[in-house]
């Protein structure tokens, strides 16, 4: 976990995410649990122009994504070999709706292999490129974080946020 820098080639899966979470200082006190609701700056759909810049051109020019959700849905479209849809999603006001991949183009096995890694990278970029958002994440202390609701993605996103918080905390203390 300490070596993570966003450039790692290894694909992050849920087992590794859970191992990293065990290394984190997270309170067991349920009264300290933070529920991240839509519109909250820690929410994956929280949006503002150019929130995440990704360099995909190889020429030093970055491509902006307005939220972690925009990045995630765009990358999902790329995984399904649909670069035109990926670009549409990247600039869409509603990336979830725009990122709908037709069933005939969707490969569950491929998606399941990369979904955790892509979600982690989306949030990593969000919090490492925006100091104010990183400060908000760090201000949660050691509280348990659950995103939106208790469904599986809410739990996974919460784990991702807690691991990123721990990595940022450790880097700040070096």
Secondary structure, DSSP 8 states (H G I E B T S, - for coil): -TT--S---S---HHHHHHHHHTS-----GGG-EEE-TTSTTSTT---TTSEEE--SSSS--EEESSHHHHHHHHHHHHTT-HHHHHHHHT-SSHHHHT---GGG--HHHHHHHHHHHHHHHHHHHHHS-HHHHHHHHTTTT--EEESSSSHHHHHHHHHHHHHHHHHHHHHT-
